[in-house]
Amino acid sequence: MFRMTSCFAAPAFVLLMGGTAHAALTADQVWQSWKDAGAMIGLEVTAATENNDGGALTLNGVSIAPAGMAGIRISDMRLTEETDGSVTIAPGADIGLDLTGDTQGSARIVHDGLTMIVREADGGLAYDFAAAKLDVVYDTTYPSYPSFDGTTPPETKAAGTVGLSNLSGTYSDTPGTNRTFGLDIKAGALAYNTTLDDAGLEMKQTTASDTADVEVSFDLALPSSMSLADMAGPQDFGAALQEGLAISVSTKQGTSVGSMTQESAFFPMSMEITAGGGDGTAVFNKDTFSIQSQGAGLDVKVNSGMMPVPVQVTSGPIMFGMTAPVIANDVAGDFGLIMKFSQFSVNEEAWAMIDPGAVFSRDAADLAVDISGKTKIDVPAMIAADEMGGMPPIPAPENLDITELSLKVAGAALAGTGAFTFDNSMGMPMPIGEADVSISGANALIDGLIATGILAQEDAMGARMMMGAFMSPGAGPDTLTSKIEAKPGFEIYVNGQRIQ
């Protein structure tokens, strides 16, 4: 989208702009806490004029920027002390950022009724904010990639608006052994419109999207004994994790509708996307790294002069989950992977491009992977060893359970389950256990691939020979089964036949 070189510290400033709460906040205390927080990370927080009149502090020409550089500018701001001990902040209409370096241009915040209320909460400060509408409007240029003919093209132009409507939320900063920052946001809608003109790639692109009912929750815990700036390497990172560094994120959204149009000499196209609602979570701390997400379904339509027919891809519910331990030296931690794509299909016109005779079944495809287990691992130590050129500690898995492994496509189906334990006494994990695999419709699928010209007869013969060597006929027609056994001494058997 666009790149910035003069305001990388701004997000860090937001995380630090809290402080210790007072019995009754004053406008001057809140303003001073911002200046102190900025100084901690090399930002100057200043105002051209300051005027405090009976508990109402009016600031004009507010600037948040590294010394001698451009940064965030706010035309004016009014901080008003309330009778309940809180302070109300009303920023002016002109909030912007000038971009310097390779990327030139500006970014502005345009809002309708943005207000913030600062209050004491759990020994720290909380900022409650709300706005009928808040947009980030950017207009930038930056160097293009060289043209295909080797000449230097004009700069790329990127512009757009990213907006939230019916916005509300809370930012909090709570002191303690671990200083905890929290950000909760709710919006009736998240929408964006963007344009891109890249002369180097000879491409012009416009995009638009509208997502309903957006919710985001973010929490960050930082050990009070150190700052982010002190984390110079993997050892510091590992120490911070042991002392309580932790991040958690959760998201939720409703239906999303988007479109994209691309003018290009190489691949002109238009695309429409509709995605069902979904939610997700992410957790990272010394014990675990976990990502979990699920969505209600997807519908993508693509048209292009470079394709003979329009393509439409649809799917049912989609699920993805990944879990892994971060530091598990003495006691093994949980790991796992879940991946499920259901009712994945393409339109008949797209099918007919590769299978005009309808040899293959048009049934929707399904994919499911569900594996889990426990392992000992030390990720920071592995990173440190890699940087120092040393021997990294080898992960020591204890067990692996294959709860589900299945694929259904074009009338064929594969399914597998299994369970393994691991002997790590020799320095490398040695699996012990078994897995059962079954396949149906494989020969019919191979016949279809031959009939459509995708697979040659001689290649098909090799595939059939491999299936005959490692699989046995099943109970039904065109079904095959196989039992894979891993025994002590790295011995592997398939249907009772030793292959290693």
C-alpha positions in Angstrom: 0.0 0.0 0.0 2.5 2.7 1.1 5.7 2.9 3.1 6.7 5.3 5.8 10.2 6.3 7.0 9.6 9.0 9.5 7.0 7.6 12.0 8.0 4.1 12.9 8.0 5.1 16.5 4.4 6.3 16.5 2.8 2.9 17.3 5.2 2.5 20.2 4.2 5.9 21.5 0.6 4.8 21.5 1.6 1.8 23.7 3.4 4.1 26.1 1.1 7.1 26.4 -0.6 5.8 29.6 1.0 6.1 33.0 0.3 5.9 36.6 -3.2 6.9 37.6 -4.0 9.8 40.0 -7.0 10.1 42.3 -8.3 12.9 40.0 -6.7 13.4 36.7 -5.8 16.9 35.4 -5.4 17.9 31.8 -1.8 19.0 32.5 -1.0 15.5 33.9 -2.4 13.8 30.8 -0.5 16.1 28.5 2.7 15.7 30.5 2.4 11.9 30.4 2.3 12.0 26.6 5.5 14.1 26.5 7.2 11.8 29.0 6.2 8.7 27.0 7.5 10.2 23.8 10.8 11.1 25.3 11.3 7.4 26.3 11.3 6.3 22.7 12.9 9.3 21.0 9.8 11.3 20.1 9.3 15.0 20.8 5.7 15.8 21.8 5.1 19.5 21.5 2.5 22.2 21.0 2.9 25.6 19.4 0.7 27.1 22.1 -0.7 25.9 25.4 -3.5 27.6 27.4 -5.0 26.2 30.6 -8.2 28.0 31.6 -10.0 26.6 34.6 -9.2 22.9 34.0 -9.6 23.1 30.2 -6.2 22.8 28.4 -6.3 24.1 24.8 -3.4 23.0 22.6 -2.6 24.3 19.1 -0.1 23.0 16.6 0.5 19.7 18.3 3.4 17.6 16.9 4.5 14.1 17.6 7.8 13.4 15.8 11.5 12.4 16.0 13.7 15.3 16.6 14.2 17.3 13.4 11.9 15.2 11.4 8.3 15.3 10.1 5.7 13.3 12.1 2.1 13.4 13.2 0.5 16.8 13.4 -2.8 17.8 15.1 -4.2 21.2 14.4 -5.7 21.6 17.8 -6.8 19.7 20.9 -8.8 20.4 24.0 -8.4 18.5 27.2 -11.2 19.1 29.7 -11.2 18.0 33.4 -14.5 16.4 34.4 -16.1 16.3 37.8 -15.8 12.5 38.0 -12.0 12.8 37.9 -11.6 11.9 34.2 -10.3 14.1 31.3 -12.2 14.4 28.0 -10.0 14.9 24.9 -11.5 16.4 21.7 -9.0 16.5 18.8 -9.3 19.0 16.0 -10.4 18.2 12.5 -6.9 18.3 10.9 -4.8 15.3 11.9 -2.1 14.3 9.5 1.3 12.9 8.7 3.8 14.0 6.1 5.8 11.2 4.5 9.5 11.6 3.7 12.2 9.4 2.2 11.5 7.0 -0.7 7.8 7.4 -0.1 6.5 10.9 -0.5 3.0 12.2 0.2 0.7 12.4 3.2 -1.7 10.5 5.4 -4.6 12.1 7.2 -7.2 11.1 9.7 -10.7 12.5 8.9 -13.2 11.9 11.7 -16.7 12.7 12.7 -17.0 13.5 16.4 -13.9 11.6 17.6 -13.6 11.9 21.4 -11.5 10.2 24.1 -12.1 10.0 27.8 -9.1 9.3 30.0 -9.9 7.7 33.4 -8.2 5.8 36.2 -8.4 2.0 35.9 -6.6 -0.7 38.0 -3.8 1.7 39.0 -3.2 2.8 35.4 -5.0 4.8 32.7 -7.7 3.8 30.3 -8.7 5.8 27.2 -12.3 5.3 26.1 -12.8 6.5 22.5 -15.7 6.8 20.1 -16.5 8.3 16.7 -19.3 8.1 14.2 -16.7 7.8 11.5 -12.9 7.7 11.3 -11.1 7.5 8.0 -7.4 7.2 7.2 -6.8 8.9 3.8 -3.5 8.5 2.1 -2.0 9.9 -1.1 1.6 8.7 -1.9 4.2 8.2 -4.5 7.3 6.0 -4.4 9.9 4.6 -6.9 8.5 2.1 -9.4 10.2 -1.2 -10.3 12.2 -0.8 -13.5 10.2 -1.2 -16.7 10.3 -4.4 -18.6 12.4 -2.7 -21.3 15.0 -1.5 -18.7 14.0 2.2 -18.7 13.2 4.1 -15.5 9.4 4.6 -15.2 7.6 7.4 -13.5 6.9 6.9 -9.8 4.1 4.6 -8.6 1.1 6.4 -7.3 -0.9 4.9 -4.4 -3.9 6.4 -2.8 -6.9 5.4 -0.8 -9.2 5.6 2.2 -9.5 3.0 5.0 -12.4 3.8 7.3 -14.3 2.7 10.4 -17.9 3.6 11.1 -19.7 3.5 14.5 -16.4 3.1 16.2 -15.9 2.6 19.9 -13.3 1.0 22.1 -10.8 1.3 25.0 -7.1 1.5 25.2 -5.6 0.7 28.6 -2.2 0.8 30.3 -1.9 -1.1 33.6 1.4 -1.1 35.6 2.6 -4.0 37.6 5.3 -6.8 37.5 4.2 -7.0 33.9 3.1 -3.8 32.4 -0.1 -4.7 30.4 -1.4 -2.8 27.4 -4.9 -3.5 26.1 -6.8 -2.3 23.0 -10.4 -3.2 22.3 -12.1 -2.0 19.2 -15.7 -2.4 17.8 -16.9 -1.0 14.5 -20.2 -1.3 12.6 -18.2 -1.5 9.4 -14.6 -1.5 8.0 -14.3 -0.3 4.5 -11.5 0.7 2.1 -11.1 2.0 -1.4 -7.7 2.1 -3.0 -6.0 3.0 -6.3 -2.6 2.0 -7.6 -0.9 3.2 -10.8 2.4 1.3 -11.3 4.1 2.4 -14.5 6.9 -0.1 -14.0 4.5 -3.1 -14.1 2.3 -1.3 -16.6 -0.7 -1.8 -14.3 -3.5 0.2 -12.8 -5.6 -1.3 -10.0 -8.6 -0.3 -8.0 -9.9 -2.2 -5.0 -12.9 -1.8 -2.7 -14.1 -3.8 0.4 -16.7 -3.5 3.0 -16.8 -5.7 6.2 -19.6 -5.6 8.7 -19.4 -5.9 12.5 -15.7 -5.8 13.2 -14.3 -6.6 16.7 -10.6 -6.6 17.6 -9.0 -7.2 21.0 -5.2 -6.9 21.6 -3.3 -7.4 24.8 0.5 -7.0 25.3 2.3 -7.8 28.6 5.9 -6.4 28.9 8.2 -7.3 31.8 8.7 -4.1 33.9 12.4 -5.2 34.2 13.2 -4.4 30.6 12.0 -2.4 27.6 11.5 -3.5 23.9 14.6 -1.4 23.0 16.7 -3.6 25.4 15.9 -6.8 23.4 19.1 -6.9 21.3 19.2 -10.6 20.5 17.6 -14.1 21.0 18.9 -14.4 24.6 17.2 -11.1 25.6 14.1 -12.3 23.8 14.2 -15.6 25.7 14.7 -13.8 29.0 11.8 -11.5 28.3 9.5 -14.5 27.5 10.6 -16.1 30.8 9.7 -12.9 32.7 6.3 -12.6 31.2 6.4 -11.2 27.6 3.1 -12.2 26.1 0.8 -11.2 23.2 -2.8 -12.2 22.6 -5.2 -11.1 19.8 -8.8 -12.0 19.0 -10.8 -10.9 16.0 -14.4 -11.2 14.8 -16.2 -10.0 11.7 -19.4 -10.3 9.8 -19.8 -10.7 6.0 -17.2 -9.1 3.8 -17.8 -8.0 0.2 -15.0 -6.8 -2.1 -14.0 -6.1 -5.7 -10.8 -5.5 -7.7 -10.3 -4.2 -11.2 -6.9 -4.4 -12.9 -5.8 -2.8 -16.1 -2.8 -4.5 -17.4 -1.2 -5.4 -20.8 -0.3 -8.8 -19.3 -3.3 -9.8 -17.2 -6.3 -7.5 -17.2 -8.9 -8.8 -14.8 -11.9 -8.1 -12.6 -12.7 -9.9 -9.4 -15.5 -10.0 -6.9 -15.3 -11.6 -3.5 -17.9 -12.4 -0.8 -16.7 -14.0 2.4 -18.9 -15.1 5.3 -18.3 -14.0 8.9 -15.5 -15.5 10.9 -13.3 -15.2 14.0 -9.8 -15.8 15.0 -7.3 -15.8 17.9 -3.6 -15.7 18.3 -1.5 -16.2 21.4 2.2 -16.0 22.0 4.0 -16.5 25.3 6.7 -18.6 26.8 4.5 -21.7 26.8 2.7 -21.6 23.4 2.3 -20.1 20.0 -1.2 -20.6 18.7 -3.2 -19.3 15.7 -6.9 -20.4 15.3 -9.3 -19.1 12.7 -12.5 -20.1 11.0 -14.8 -18.6 8.4 -18.3 -19.3 7.1 -17.4 -19.7 3.4 -16.1 -17.9 0.3 -17.3 -17.0 -3.2 -14.7 -15.6 -5.7 -15.6 -14.6 -9.3 -12.8 -13.8 -11.7 -13.1 -12.5 -15.3 -10.2 -11.8 -17.6 -9.5 -11.4 -21.3 -6.6 -13.7 -20.7 -8.9 -16.6 -19.7 -11.4 -18.3 -22.1 -14.2 -18.4 -19.6 -15.0 -16.7 -16.2 -13.9 -18.7 -13.2 -16.0 -18.9 -10.0 -14.6 -20.6 -6.9 -16.8 -21.3 -3.9 -16.3 -23.0 -0.6 -18.1 -24.0 2.6 -16.7 -23.4 6.1 -12.9 -23.0 6.4 -10.9 -23.7 9.5 -7.2 -23.3 10.3 -5.4 -23.9 13.6 -1.8 -24.2 14.5 -0.3 -24.7 18.0 3.4 -25.2 19.0 5.3 -24.9 22.3 7.8 -22.0 22.5 10.0 -23.0 25.5 9.4 -26.6 26.6 12.7 -28.0 28.0 11.6 -30.2 31.0 8.0 -30.8 30.2 6.7 -31.4 26.7 4.3 -28.9 25.3 1.3 -29.4 22.9 1.6 -29.0 19.1 -1.0 -29.5 16.5 -2.3 -28.6 13.1 -5.9 -28.4 11.9 -6.8 -27.5 8.4 -10.3 -28.0 7.0 -11.6 -26.8 3.6 -15.1 -28.0 2.9 -17.3 -28.0 -0.3 -14.6 -26.4 -2.5 -15.8 -26.2 -6.1 -15.4 -24.4 -9.4 -18.0 -23.5 -12.0 -18.9 -25.9 -14.9 -17.3 -23.5 -17.5 -14.0 -23.8 -15.7 -14.3 -27.6 -15.3 -15.1 -27.9 -19.0 -11.7 -26.3 -20.0 -9.9 -29.4 -18.7 -12.7 -32.0 -18.9 -15.2 -31.2 -21.6 -16.5 -34.7 -21.6 -17.4 -34.7 -17.9 -15.2 -37.7 -17.2 -14.5 -36.5 -13.7 -17.1 -36.2 -10.9 -18.1 -32.6 -10.3 -18.7 -33.2 -6.6 -17.2 -30.5 -4.3 -13.8 -31.2 -2.8 -13.0 -31.6 0.9 -9.7 -31.5 2.7 -9.2 -32.2 6.4 -6.0 -32.4 8.4 -6.1 -32.9 12.2 -2.8 -33.9 13.9 -1.6 -33.3 17.4 1.0 -34.4 19.9 3.6 -33.3 22.5 7.2 -32.2 22.0 10.1 -30.7 23.9 11.6 -27.6 22.2 13.4 -24.3 22.9 12.7 -21.9 20.1 14.8 -18.9 21.4 17.8 -21.3 21.9 17.3 -22.6 18.3 17.4 -19.0 17.0 20.4 -18.1 19.1 22.3 -21.2 17.8 21.5 -20.3 14.3 22.8 -16.8 14.7 26.0 -17.9 16.4 26.6 -20.7 14.0 26.3 -23.4 16.7 24.4 -26.6 16.9 20.7 -26.0 17.7 18.9 -28.1 20.2 17.0 -30.9 18.4 13.3 -30.9 19.2 12.2 -34.1 21.0 8.7 -35.1 20.1 7.0 -37.5 22.5 3.9 -38.5 20.4 2.0 -37.8 17.3 -1.7 -38.5 16.8 -3.2 -38.5 13.3 -6.9 -37.9 14.2 -7.9 -37.2 10.6 -6.2 -37.0 7.2 -8.7 -37.0 4.4 -9.0 -35.6 0.8 -12.0 -36.0 -1.5 -11.6 -34.7 -5.1 -13.0 -35.6 -8.5 -14.7 -38.8 -7.2 -11.6 -40.2 -5.4 -11.1 -40.2 -1.6 -8.1 -40.7 0.7 -8.4 -41.2 4.5 -5.8 -41.9 7.1 -5.5 -42.2 10.9 -2.6 -43.2 13.1 -0.7 -42.8 16.4 3.1 -42.8 17.0 5.4 -42.4 20.0 9.0 -41.4 19.7 12.2 -42.7 21.2 14.7 -39.8 21.5 17.5 -41.8 23.3 19.7 -41.9 20.2 19.7 -38.1 19.7 17.2 -38.2 16.8 13.5 -39.0 17.2 12.6 -42.6 16.3 8.9 -43.2 15.6 7.1 -46.2 16.9 3.5 -46.8 16.0 1.2 -47.4 13.0 -1.1 -45.7 10.6 -4.0 -46.9 8.5 -4.6 -45.5 5.0 -7.5 -46.2 2.6 -8.1 -44.9 -0.9 -11.2 -45.2 -3.1 -11.7 -44.3 -6.7 -8.0 -44.1 -7.4 -8.1 -46.2 -10.6 -11.1 -44.3 -11.9 -9.2 -41.0 -11.3 -6.2 -42.3 -13.2 -8.4 -43.4 -16.0 -9.9 -39.9 -16.1 -6.5 -38.3 -16.2 -5.5 -40.5 -19.1 -8.7 -39.8 -21.0 -8.3 -36.0 -20.6 -4.6 -36.1 -21.7 -3.3 -34.9 -18.3 -1.5 -38.2 -17.6 0.4 -40.4 -20.1 -0.2 -44.2 -20.2 3.4 -45.0 -19.1 3.2 -42.6 -16.2 -0.1 -44.1 -15.2 1.4 -47.6 -15.2 4.1 -46.5 -12.8 1.4 -45.1 -10.4 -0.6 -48.3 -10.6 2.5 -50.4 -9.8 3.3 -48.3 -6.8 -0.2 -48.7 -5.5 -0.1 -52.4 -6.1 3.2 -52.7 -4.2 2.2 -50.8 -1.1 -1.5 -51.2 -0.9 -4.0 -54.1 -0.7 -7.5 -54.4 -2.3 -10.2 -53.2 0.0 -13.7 -54.5 0.7 -15.4 -52.5 -2.1 -14.7 -52.0 -5.8 -11.8 -49.7 -6.6 -10.7 -49.4 -3.0 -7.2 -49.9 -1.5 -5.9 -50.1 2.1 -2.5 -50.0 3.7 -1.1 -50.4 7.2 2.1 -48.5 7.9 4.1 -49.7 10.9 7.1 -48.0 12.5 9.1 -50.3 14.8 12.1 -49.9 17.0 15.4 -49.6 15.1 13.9 -47.3 12.4 12.2 -50.4 10.8 9.3 -49.4 8.5 6.7 -52.0 7.4 3.9 -51.5 4.8 1.3 -54.2 4.9 3.8 -56.5 6.7 6.5 -55.9 4.1 9.7 -54.3 5.5 10.9 -51.4 3.3 13.6 -50.0 5.7 
